[in-house]
Amino acid sequence: QAQLVESGGGLVQPGGSLRLSCAGAGSIAGITRMGWYRQAPGKQREFVAAIRMGGSPEYADSVKGRFACSRDRRTGDAVYLQMNNVKPEDTAVYYCKIWTTWGDYWGQGTQVTVGA
């Protein structure tokens, strides 16, 4: 069973930037998409961004224009989320997700807190 490891979370001020990384996808076969979800306290987990193999990224309306999802095209091992101009409502646990032909994989989550 592949293990996805996220990193890069932390405390950031409103308007600041943060870059999340998720490694471990290199051992997974049949990947169709790589991306991110988030879950804020008391809320359901929601889609943030994803990138299809050979395709363009897609984003939730709430982060469009501020976040950028990319992947390591050379190794295929990692997916990234560049978060710019963050807002307090971006505070959540962020999870990477790998979609495959046979099922999905999730990371353990990394906390992002936006505040002064």
WORA-V81096 format. One record per helix or strand of 2 or more residues. SS is the DSSP state (H for helix, E for strand). FROM is the first residue (numbers start at 1). TO is the last residue. If there is no record, write none. Layout:
# WORA-V81096
ss->SS from->FROM to->TO
ss->SS from->FROM to->TO
This chain:
# WORA-V81096
ss->E from->5 to->7
ss->E from->10 to->12
ss->E from->18 to->23
ss->H from->25 to->27
ss->E from->31 to->39
ss->E from->46 to->52
ss->E from->57 to->59
ss->E from->67 to->71
ss->E from->78 to->83
ss->H from->88 to->90
ss->E from->92 to->100
ss->E from->104 to->106
ss->E from->110 to->114
